[in-house]
Amino acid sequence: MELPAAVAPTPSAARALKVTSDARRRALDPVDRFSEVIFGLIMVLTFTGALSVAESGRQEVRQMLAAALACNLAWGLVDGVMYVITSVAGRARTAMVLRGIRAADPATAWAIVLAALPAGVAAVTDQATADRLVAGVRALPEPRRSFGVKGEDLRGAVASCLLVVLATFPPTIPFLFVEDAARALRISNGLAVASLFLAGYWLGKATGIRAWPLGLAMVLLGSALVGLTIALGG
């Protein structure tokens, strides 16, 4: 059902509503997905960037590809496990906040509510509104004290791992099909730059930040991080 014209959301409000609704439905929010892709790209670029095309034959290229894939697979597994741990810890923290509100005196409960709200929302929340929030929390059932792993945690973990592993392929595919290592590296670098730009552009679209400047910034930042990683022996 459409909203009446008088209460129709503005374009910016509609985008915010869409982003919030999408984040609730998806295993990872836009920033999480962006981070996994960038991490994966930077990891694999440290391998392709360190490849000496003047000295490398097909055996060295195959070793580089295997090492890049193994590294990103290991990183993806670690990321997946950390996602599960962070999700469980987040629910435990929320329950702790709710128990604190239920057990505290009115002034302390009000302070806990304001501290838990986003800064912009807390700034416009008066005492009457905070009191209603406190009353609503106290009307809820007692929060659980044990927290198991949920299906959404596992979906998020799998998504984290897959994104890191999939980020391996754009910069490495040219080495599979192009015999000349120097030419393959040039194509790989072009695909890497395009991937970094698209990741930043997509994040801008998903979060309301200017997409083109953010895409270009990600190219510069990603290139700098790769150079630093290679220089430090990573």
Residue pairs with C-beta under 8 A, 6 or more apart in sequence:
2 8
3 9
9 17
12 208
15 208
16 208
19 30
19 206
19 207
19 208
23 29
23 30
27 152
27 155
27 156
27 158
27 159
28 36
28 156
28 159
28 160
28 163
30 202
30 203
30 206
30 207
31 203
31 207
32 156
32 160
33 159
33 163
34 199
34 200
34 202
34 203
34 206
36 76
36 79
36 159
36 160
36 163
36 164
36 167
37 163
37 164
37 166
37 167
37 195
37 199
38 167
38 196
38 199
38 218
38 222
39 75
39 79
39 164
39 167
40 72
40 75
40 76
40 163
40 164
40 165
40 166
40 167
40 168
41 167
41 170
41 171
41 192
41 195
41 196
41 199
41 222
42 222
42 225
42 226
42 229
43 68
43 71
43 72
43 75
43 164
43 167
43 168
44 68
44 71
44 72
44 167
44 168
44 171
44 172
45 171
45 192
45 222
45 226
46 226
46 229
46 230
46 234
47 64
47 67
47 68
47 71
48 64
48 68
48 171
48 172
48 175
48 185
48 188
48 189
48 192
49 226
49 227
49 230
50 230
51 60
51 61
51 64
51 181
51 185
53 181
53 182
53 185
54 182
56 64
56 181
57 181
58 179
61 175
61 181
61 184
64 175
65 172
65 175
65 176
68 168
68 172
69 165
69 168
69 172
72 164
72 165
72 167
72 168
73 161
73 164
73 165
75 164
76 160
76 161
76 162
76 163
76 164
76 165
77 161
79 157
79 160
79 161
79 164
80 157
80 158
80 160
80 161
81 157
83 153
83 156
83 157
83 160
84 149
84 153
84 154
84 156
84 157
87 150
87 152
87 153
87 156
88 147
88 148
88 149
88 153
91 147
92 147
94 143
95 143
95 144
95 145
95 147
97 112
97 116
98 137
98 140
98 143
99 142
99 143
100 108
100 109
100 112
101 109
101 112
101 113
101 134
101 137
101 138
102 109
102 137
102 138
102 142
104 112
106 131
106 134
109 134
109 137
110 127
110 130
110 131
110 134
113 125
113 130
113 133
113 134
113 137
114 122
114 125
114 130
115 122
117 125
125 133
167 195
170 191
170 192
170 194
170 195
171 188
171 189
171 191
171 192
171 195
172 188
173 188
173 191
174 183
174 184
174 185
174 187
174 188
174 191
175 181
175 184
175 185
175 188
177 184
178 184
178 187
192 222
193 219
193 223
196 215
196 218
196 219
196 222
196 223
197 215
197 216
197 218
197 219
198 215
199 215
199 218
200 211
200 214
200 215
200 216
200 217
200 218
200 219
201 211
201 212
201 214
201 215
202 211
203 209
203 214
203 218
204 210
204 211
204 212
204 213
204 214
204 215
205 211
